Amino acid sequence: MKISENTRLLALRAEKELADIFYEIDEVARFRTERLLDIYKENRVSEGLFAASTGYGYGDRGRDTIDKIAAEVMGAPAGFMRPSILCGTHAIAIGLFALLRPGDVMLSITGSPYDTLHSVVGMDRADGSGSLVDFGVEYAQVPLGADGGIDFEGVAAAFERYKGRIKVVFLQRSKGYVDRKTLSVKEIGEAAAFAHSHLENEHYVVLDNCYGEFCEKSEPCSVGVDLMIGSLIKNPGGGLADIGGYLVGSERAVELAGYRLSCPGVGLEVGASLGQNRNLLRGLFYAPHTTAQALKTAHLCAYIFGELGYTVNPSPFEKRYDIIQTVHLESPEGLVEFCRGIQSASPVDAFVSPEPWEMPGYDDNVVMAAGAFVGGSSIELSADGPMRAPYIAFMQGGLTYESSRLAVMAAADRCGKR
């Protein structure tokens, strides 16, 4: 590959200085892999579970075992992991519509949710599309504090304002298209405990956990989250799941989510696996290792682009709680060039030159590098960003560190020094 000698030397220097952090990332992967193997053994994973079912899918042992494993891996009492879930936004919509009823309030305590959820929620604007607001749910939000953490005073005030009506306290663990800090399991647990201690009526703490799985030794269901949701073409699919999502949490929350996935009275008893059981189990097995590759790639990117004079978040030596790395390119041309650099070192469609376009579900044109074996997969190395100031690239993923470091170096050569 045509990568400058200066950039190659910069990458080598970065790896020497990041060696201790890389070791810690590998330690988490080792811990999570050992626990995952114990769970597979306890649930008697065998080739017989890979068999495909069709139609209603009655008696699909593989599907039912995967549901059980998903809950145990994520530290939850119950859960399901299904290929019939189309994406992370779909999974979150299932959870929200399952729990909320007309007159209820959904309160986001991490500010505005990810762009694609705006249409799902309705954001206080009934337009007849079938959003939560269309069905009589009221939406409210509390911005994050000045330090990037939960504003507990603001949350307490919102609890008082909507006293007795808040059914869902919603958190988004990761950045979305806002360059903010990612929440740790500890911080999420503190927010969940705060909600449970202040709300007397029936309520659920719901977490969009996309991009955060396997970054720590535990998951947020172990610290009070009632329903945790994510996508299988992100971390927990390990780069091998073709499609799907998961919802895990309390018995009641998962039961209601199952009714929304199919219909009341049927729930999780149906759902043909269509030959995806093998991919889901194999992908989950790879997930701790693959997530570690993505985390190392993010640290490397932060180091290289920080040295080139760009604003990066998180910084190269900062503890990470998701796989996303942001780089402020400060111009539309810079953002596009960054994505083109990532695309140029992809295993799929490396010859393609990304251009901004009107992506479904987004408010702005988006440019995206996505040379992936699975369309839209963001555990495979990808980079994207909305075409709006300050023109931030959101990079995430990396099936192998070896290939991803080449992509980061290619992007660095295209962007150059600031």
Secondary structure as the mmCIF struct_conf table of DSSP 4:
data_model
#
loop_
_struct_conf.conf_type_id
_struct_conf.id
_struct_conf.beg_label_comp_id
_struct_conf.beg_label_asym_id
_struct_conf.beg_label_seq_id
_struct_conf.end_label_comp_id
_struct_conf.end_label_asym_id
_struct_conf.end_label_seq_id
HELX_RH_AL_P HELX_RH_AL_P1 GLU A 5 GLU A 17
TURN_TY1_P TURN_TY1_P1 LEU A 18 LEU A 18
HELX_RH_AL_P HELX_RH_AL_P2 ALA A 19 GLU A 42
TURN_TY1_P TURN_TY1_P2 ASN A 43 ARG A 44
HELX_RH_3T_P HELX_RH_3T_P1 GLU A 47 PHE A 50
TURN_TY1_P TURN_TY1_P3 GLY A 55 TYR A 56
TURN_TY1_P TURN_TY1_P4 TYR A 58 GLY A 59
HELX_RH_AL_P HELX_RH_AL_P3 ARG A 61 VAL A 73
TURN_TY1_P TURN_TY1_P5 MET A 74 GLY A 75
BEND BEND1 PRO A 77 PRO A 77
STRN STRN1 ALA A 78 ARG A 82
TURN_TY1_P TURN_TY1_P6 PRO A 83 SER A 84
BEND BEND2 CYS A 87 CYS A 87
HELX_RH_AL_P HELX_RH_AL_P4 GLY A 88 LEU A 99
TURN_TY1_P TURN_TY1_P7 PRO A 102 GLY A 103
STRN STRN2 VAL A 105 SER A 108
BEND BEND3 ILE A 109 SER A 112
HELX_RH_3T_P HELX_RH_3T_P2 ASP A 115 LEU A 117
HELX_RH_AL_P HELX_RH_AL_P5 HIS A 118 VAL A 121
TURN_TY1_P TURN_TY1_P8 MET A 123 ASP A 124
BEND BEND4 GLY A 128 SER A 129
TURN_TY1_P TURN_TY1_P9 LEU A 132 LEU A 132
HELX_RH_3T_P HELX_RH_3T_P3 VAL A 133 PHE A 135
TURN_TY1_P TURN_TY1_P10 GLY A 136 GLY A 136
STRN STRN3 GLU A 138 GLN A 141
HELX_LH_PP_P HELX_LH_PP_P1 PRO A 143 GLY A 145
TURN_TY1_P TURN_TY1_P11 ALA A 146 ASP A 147
BEND BEND5 GLY A 148 GLY A 149
HELX_RH_AL_P HELX_RH_AL_P6 PHE A 152 ARG A 161
TURN_TY1_P TURN_TY1_P12 TYR A 162 ARG A 165
STRN STRN4 ILE A 166 GLN A 172
BEND BEND6 SER A 174 SER A 174
TURN_TY1_P TURN_TY1_P13 GLY A 176 TYR A 177
BEND BEND7 VAL A 178 VAL A 178
HELX_LH_PP_P HELX_LH_PP_P2 LYS A 181 SER A 184
HELX_RH_AL_P HELX_RH_AL_P7 VAL A 185 HIS A 198
BEND BEND8 ASN A 201 GLU A 202
STRN STRN5 TYR A 204 ASP A 208
TURN_TY1_P TURN_TY1_P14 CYS A 210 PHE A 214
BEND BEND9 CYS A 215 SER A 218
HELX_RH_3T_P HELX_RH_3T_P4 PRO A 220 VAL A 223
TURN_TY1_P TURN_TY1_P15 GLY A 224 GLY A 224
BEND BEND10 ASP A 226 ASP A 226
STRN STRN6 LEU A 227 SER A 231
TURN_TY1_P TURN_TY1_P16 LEU A 232 ILE A 233
BEND BEND11 LYS A 234 LYS A 234
HELX_RH_3T_P HELX_RH_3T_P5 ASN A 235 GLY A 237
TURN_TY1_P TURN_TY1_P17 GLY A 238 LEU A 240
BEND BEND12 ASP A 242 ILE A 243
STRN STRN7 GLY A 245 GLY A 249
HELX_RH_AL_P HELX_RH_AL_P8 GLU A 251 LEU A 261
BEND BEND13 SER A 262 SER A 262
TURN_TY1_P TURN_TY1_P18 PRO A 264 VAL A 266
HELX_RH_3T_P HELX_RH_3T_P6 GLY A 267 GLU A 269
TURN_TY1_P TURN_TY1_P19 LEU A 274 GLY A 275
HELX_RH_AL_P HELX_RH_AL_P9 ASN A 277 GLU A 307
TURN_TY1_P TURN_TY1_P20 LEU A 308 GLY A 309
STRN STRN8 VAL A 312 ASN A 313
BEND BEND14 PRO A 314 PRO A 314
TURN_TY1_P TURN_TY1_P21 PRO A 316 PHE A 317
BEND BEND15 GLU A 318 GLU A 318
BEND BEND16 TYR A 321 ILE A 323
STRN STRN9 GLN A 325 HIS A 328
BEND BEND17 SER A 331 SER A 331
HELX_RH_AL_P HELX_RH_AL_P10 PRO A 332 SER A 344
TURN_TY1_P TURN_TY1_P22 ALA A 345 ALA A 345
BEND BEND18 PRO A 347 ASP A 349
TURN_TY1_P TURN_TY1_P23 ALA A 350 PHE A 351
STRN STRN10 TRP A 357 TRP A 357
TURN_TY1_P TURN_TY1_P24 PRO A 360 GLY A 361
BEND BEND19 ASP A 363 ASP A 364
STRN STRN11 VAL A 366 ALA A 369
BEND BEND20 PHE A 373 VAL A 374
TURN_TY1_P TURN_TY1_P25 GLY A 375 GLY A 376
BEND BEND21 SER A 378 LEU A 381
STRN STRN12 SER A 382 PRO A 386
BEND BEND22 MET A 387 ARG A 388
TURN_TY1_P TURN_TY1_P26 ALA A 389 PRO A 390
STRN STRN13 ILE A 392 GLN A 396
BEND BEND23 LEU A 399 LEU A 399
HELX_RH_AL_P HELX_RH_AL_P11 TYR A 401 CYS A 415
#
